[in-house]
């Protein structure tokens, strides 16, 4: 005779395996370290400063 299994426990174990697989996939797809986020922030701020420094008409009081 075959082995008797509890279907509820088997279903829960299967769901746990599926969730873990999708979590692993999401970690590799979306996960970034704090250092990577800081590098992106610094480079974005530098690009904004560079762009602002090249403006032709500064956002200040109007000159006559």
N, C-alpha and C positions, 0 to 999 in steps of 0.2 A: 504494500500500500504506500501511497505517496506521503510526503511530509505535510502535516497540518500547519497552516499558517493563519495568522489573524489578518484579515483583509484590511481592517482599519489601520493597523500598524504598518502594513506593507504600503498602503496608499500614502500615509504620512511620510514614510521613508523616501518614497519615490518623489514626492513633492519637495522634500528637503534637498534631495540631490539636484533637482531641476533648478531650484532657487539658487543654490550654491553655484551652479554652472553659469547662470545668468549674472550673478553677482561678480564672478570672476571676469566674465566678458566685459561688464560695465567698468570694473576697476581698470582693466587694460585700455579701454576706449576713452574714458573720461577722467581717470585719476591722474592728477599731476601733483608733484611735490610742492612744498611751500617755496622752495628756492626757484623752481620754474615759474611759479606765479609772480614772484618778486622780479625776476628778470623781465618778464613781459610788461609788468607795470612800469619799471624803470625805462625800458625802451619806448613805451608809448608816451611817457612824460617827456622824454628827450625829443621825440618827433613833434610833439605839440609845441614845445619851446622853440624848436627850429622853425616851425611853420609860423608861429607868432612873431618871431624875430624878422621874418621876411615880409611882413605886411607892409603895404604901401601907405595906407592911411590908418595911423594908430587909433585905437578906441579911447580917445581922450577928449579934452575940451577943444572946441573948434577954434582955429587960429585965423585971424584976419590980416 
